[in-house]
């Protein structure tokens, strides 16, 4: 048990308090009592402030909920905005295709990929070497 728990155990017990203050002058007991009273007032004020902050927050949340209902906004809409997603953003049309090309060694390769993005290095070399475009190598 630490010193705080021991002190609290003494302060909670009327019998232990009597024993503690048995040989103490009444003015000292009054001083201790006034300090405990001051701590009680501070603690009460702190609890009241926390309750007021919580009440204000609840009122603000209710206002926000009502605004969301009035403007037909859902939590999913908010999550998309907070995540950085836009509901009006269009997805780029990327198609998967099969490409045929030749490596420098003369091997014919069939590669499945998209019409945009990264491509294998030997495919890039083939396009550069032949002057063709990616779509020219599509296998129908």
N, C-alpha and C positions, 0 to 999 in steps of 0.2 A: 504494500500500500504506500503510495507517495504522500508527501506532506500535505498536498491539497486535499486528498481524500481523507486523511486523518483530521485535518482542520474542519472539513465539512461534516464529518461524523460528530465532532465535538459540538459544532454550532447547531446541529439538528436536534441534539439531545438537551432537554431542559436540566436534567440531573447533572450531566457533564459540564454544562455552563455554570451551574451553581458551584460545582467543585472548582472550576477554573477561576471564577471571580470571588471565591470565598474570602481571600485576604486582600482584595483590591478595593481602593477607595471609591466611593460613589461617584465622584467627579470623573474618574477614569472610565467607569462603566458608562456614564453619560456620553463621554467623548466617543467611545467605541460604538455606542448605540447611534449617535448622530452620523458617524461615518457609514455605518451599515445602512442607515436610512437614506443617505445621499446615494449610495451605490444602488439601492432599490429604486430610487427615483430615476436614476440614469438608465437602469435596465428597463424600467417600465416605458420610458420615453423612447428607447431604442426599439422595443417591441411594437409600440404604437406607430412609429415611423415606418417600420417594415410592413405593417399591416396596411398603412396608407399607400405605400408604394405598390403593394400587391393589388389593392383595390383599384388604383389608377390604371394599372396594367390590364386588369380584367375589363375595365370600362373601355379602354382603348381597343382591346381585342374584340369586344362586342361591336364596337363601331366599325372595325375593319371587316368583320364577318358580315355585317349588314351591307356595307359598301360592296363587298364581293357578290352578295346575293343580288343587289340592285343592278350590278353591271354584268351579271351572269359570268363570273370568273370562278373557276374551280381551283382546288389545291394542285391539281396536275398542271394547270396553266402556270401557276406560280413556280412550281418545281422546274418546269421547262425554262422559265425566264432565269431563275436562280442558277440553273446548271449551264446557262449560256446557249441553250438551244432556242431557235426561233421557229415558231409554228408556221411562218410564212416562207421560210427558206425552202427552196426547191432542191431536190436531190439531183445531182448530176447523173445523166443517163450513161452508165457504163455497161457495155455489153461484153459478154464472154465470147471469144471467137477462137477458132483454130487457125494457126499460122503454119506455113511451110516455108523453110529456108535452108540454105546450105552453109555449112561451116567452112573455114579456110581449107580444111583437109578434104573437102568434097563430100562429106557425109550429109545426107538429107535428114533434117530434124523437123518433127511436127511438135509444135508447142501450143498449149492452150493458155490464153491470157485475155486481157481486156484490151479495148481500143484506146486506153489511156493508161498512164502510169509507167512504172519501170518494166524494162524488158531484159532478157538475158544478154550478156555482153557479146556473145557470138552473133546473136540476132542483130544487135545494134551495129556490129562490124559489117554484117552482110548488107544491111540497109545503106550504110555509108559507102561500101565498096560498089554496090550496084546502082545507087542513086534512086532506089525505089522508096516508096512510102510504106508505112506499116500496113495500110489497108490493101496494098497491091499484093500482099502475101497471104491474104485470107483464103482458106480452103472452104469452098461452098459445101 
